[in-house]
Structures are given as C-alpha cells and as structure tokens.
Amino acid sequence: MRSRIEPPAPTRSPGRSRTAISWSSCWPASGASATPDAGQAFLGGREDLLARGLGTTDVHAPAGLAELLDEVRAEAGVVLATNAPAAAFGPWLETLGLTEAFDAVITDSRKPFGMPEVLRRAGELIGGEEPVPAQEILSVGDIWRNDHEHLAALGGTTLLIDRFATGLGEPDHRVQDFADAAPIIRSWARARARR
C-alpha cells in the first residue's frame, strides 16, 4: 500500500466482535494489469473532477448508507478498500458525507492483486494484533474479481452488488442494488456479534 486514509482508531465496545466488513469501492484497477498511461489518465480525470468541484458529478451515497455503516460498526469493524489514490479519494468521502463512516480506509489497494495485503492491513487497522480470519470477513463490492474472488477462495463471505446482472463469479449473496444488500449486511453483522 502506498498511501491510506486512516480515520481515528475505532472505539471497541465490549460486545463488538473482531469481525470485519470489507466495503469495496469501484475504481479502475491500478495494479499490475494497468498501463502507466492508463494510471496517469485515471489520476488526471480525478484531479479534473476535483478542480471542477464534485458537485458537478452524479456520484452519491445510496440513501441509508451512512446510517447502516454506523449501525454495523457497533457490531463489527468496517474497512473501505479502494484502488483510488488517497489524494483523489478524501474529498469524495467528504462530499458523500462518509468521512467518519469507516473504521479505516485503505487507498491504492491494487485490487485484485493487492487483496492479500488489504486483508492483512484491514486486520491491523481495526485494532487487532493478528489478521482477521477470512471466515470472519464479509466483502461487499460490485466487481467479482477485484472485490471478492480472493476472499472467497479463503472461505470468506461475499456479497456482490451486481447492478448490471453480469452473472459473473460465485458470490454467497448476489443482489442488484444497495437496498437489497442492506438487510444481508445487517444480518451478517448481528450474527457475528452474537458469537
């Protein structure tokens, strides 16, 4: 990981389990398959959007996301992993009203190739001495290969938001939008907290 945004360390309530929800954002991969020109174009596009103001975009957080994250954080750690560079991502979180919504944010994550490091870092960032076992992680994202494939192979739980009904991958849960994902996320977090 080259850089990361790390909100203040979470306060761990006695009932909060050492489980984690990895919430992935959809940004073009900056990993080994990306060319230097593609990476520069991506960064240039982010800088241009920031210069014009994020109010000029149609990017928005789904209704109820901030409240869901707040609720779930009482039960489990919540980590956002994104391929976006830190410099171009902090302002997005601020515009979306999600600056304090995650226990940790890992930028420049190089998904899918960087997923082993993302999982290791996520465990550290939610207050553990050791990585959170894959079986105690729920990955929520919209790209099977980038967000879920690695964790699924390790025995983690996957929730694919398949907005375009691609049918790719073999997630534990497949939904079309956030409204359908929210109850699954709540149920998963509550089940882990009761253990």
C-alpha angles and dihedrals in degrees: 000000000000098000141353142184111233119190117208114297110277120251108240114219115209091250096049113109127219091248124118141211113210108206111195126201123211112245128140112276115260091191133110095301094057119091121229089246092053090049092050091047090051092050091045090052092050091049091049092051091048091049092051093044128257090251086078092067133077092228112130139157114250114258109270097017097117091048092048092050091049091050094046094047088066087063105032143004115270119208126181115210119191137167089220117111116252094241091058097039108052093067090051092055090048093050091048091050091240102114093116097029098097133057088222140357120211113198129187086031095159094219129219095021093039097052096106089057092043091056092047093048093044090057091051094046096054091057106270131134089212134035117276107254112254089239088065095054130091113198116204117189147119104240116068098203098042100038108028118014097084095045092045090055088055094050100261124142118257132202113189118197096207100186094170097041093240093160089215120152132003106269123176087234129022121190134165100225147007094266089063093043097053098072091047091051092048092048093048093049093047092049091052093047092055093059 
